[in-house]
Amino acid sequence: MSKVQISKDFLEGVKHLLQELEGHPLDKTTRLLCKALQQELEAKYEALERRKTFSEYKTTTQGTKERENARQAYLNQKEIHKDWRTQTETHSPQ
C-alpha cells in the first residue's frame, strides 16, 4: 500500500471526529471503518513520537547524558531487546 503525507491538523480533526462518534448508534460498516481509522491513527501517532525521539537523539550534542537518554528512549520505543543493545553509541555520526 502506498503512503501519503497529511497534515497534523488533519490527523487531529479525524481524531476529534472519531471521539464525537463514540456513543452514537452506528451501522456495522461504519463501526468497522471507525475502528480501522482509530488503529491507523494510533500507529501514526506512535510513529510521530518515535520520529520525535529519534530527532532529539540525533540533534543532541554527542557524548552527553541527554543524548544517551534520548538514544535509550528511542530504543525503548522501537522495543529493541536490551540484549541487542550496546552500552553506548558505537559510531560517530558524520
Backbone torsions as a table, in degrees:
resi	resn	phi	psi	omega
1	MET	NA	135.3	179.7
2	SER	-80.0	156.4	-178.6
3	LYS	-110.1	151.7	174.6
4	VAL	-132.2	154.5	176.7
5	GLN	-93.8	136.6	174.6
6	ILE	-133.0	159.4	-176.1
7	SER	-74.0	155.0	177.4
8	LYS	-65.3	-33.4	177.3
9	ASP	-61.3	-38.7	178.1
10	PHE	-65.2	-43.5	177.1
11	LEU	-57.8	-44.3	179.0
12	GLU	-62.3	-37.3	178.1
13	GLY	-64.7	-43.2	178.0
14	VAL	-64.7	-42.0	178.3
15	LYS	-59.8	-44.5	179.1
16	HIS	-63.3	-42.3	178.9
17	LEU	-60.3	-44.9	179.5
18	LEU	-62.8	-38.4	178.0
19	GLN	-65.5	-38.3	178.9
20	GLU	-67.0	-32.0	-178.7
21	LEU	-76.2	-20.7	179.8
22	GLU	-59.1	135.1	177.9
23	GLY	88.5	-9.3	177.6
24	HIS	-92.4	147.2	177.5
25	PRO	-68.9	125.7	-179.2
26	LEU	-128.9	149.0	175.8
27	ASP	-74.7	168.4	-173.7
28	LYS	-59.3	-43.1	-179.1
29	THR	-62.5	-43.9	-179.8
30	THR	-66.5	-39.1	176.9
31	ARG	-61.4	-44.1	178.9
32	LEU	-63.7	-41.3	178.5
33	LEU	-63.9	-43.3	178.4
34	CYS	-62.3	-40.6	178.6
35	LYS	-63.7	-44.3	179.2
36	ALA	-63.7	-42.3	177.8
37	LEU	-62.4	-42.4	-179.9
38	GLN	-62.4	-42.2	178.8
39	GLN	-64.3	-42.2	178.9
40	GLU	-66.0	-39.6	177.8
41	LEU	-62.9	-44.3	179.0
42	GLU	-60.9	-42.8	179.0
43	ALA	-64.0	-40.1	-179.6
44	LYS	-66.8	-43.4	178.8
45	TYR	-65.1	-36.8	175.8
46	GLU	-64.2	-41.4	178.4
47	ALA	-65.0	-40.1	177.4
48	LEU	-62.5	-40.9	179.5
49	GLU	-67.1	-41.3	176.7
50	ARG	-62.0	-41.9	179.9
51	ARG	-64.1	-41.2	178.7
52	LYS	-62.5	-45.2	179.7
53	THR	-64.6	-42.3	178.7
54	PHE	-62.1	-42.7	179.3
55	SER	-63.2	-41.1	177.2
56	GLU	-61.0	-42.6	179.2
57	TYR	-61.2	-47.2	-174.9
58	LYS	-74.6	-25.0	-176.5
59	THR	-97.6	-8.4	177.2
60	THR	-78.2	145.3	-178.6
61	THR	-55.0	131.1	-177.9
62	GLN	-62.9	142.1	176.6
63	GLY	85.1	6.7	-179.6
64	THR	-100.6	159.2	177.9
65	LYS	-63.7	-36.0	179.2
66	GLU	-62.1	-39.9	179.5
67	ARG	-65.9	-43.1	179.2
68	GLU	-64.8	-39.5	177.2
69	ASN	-62.5	-41.9	178.8
70	ALA	-65.9	-38.9	178.4
71	ARG	-62.8	-45.5	179.6
72	GLN	-64.8	-39.4	177.8
73	ALA	-61.6	-41.9	178.6
74	TYR	-64.0	-45.3	179.0
75	LEU	-62.8	-36.2	175.8
76	ASN	-63.4	-45.1	179.9
77	GLN	-63.0	-36.6	178.8
78	LYS	-79.3	-3.6	179.8
79	GLU	57.8	41.9	174.9
80	ILE	-77.9	122.9	-177.5
81	HIS	-61.7	142.2	-177.2
82	LYS	-58.5	-29.9	178.4
83	ASP	-68.0	-19.8	-178.7
84	TRP	-96.3	0.2	-177.3
85	ARG	-97.1	150.3	170.3
86	THR	-90.2	159.1	-179.5
87	GLN	-69.4	-32.8	177.5
88	THR	-140.3	175.2	176.7
89	GLU	-61.2	142.5	-178.9
90	THR	-102.9	-6.0	178.3
91	HIS	-142.2	160.4	178.4
92	SER	-99.2	128.9	176.7
93	PRO	-66.8	149.0	-176.9
94	GLN	-91.8	NA	NA
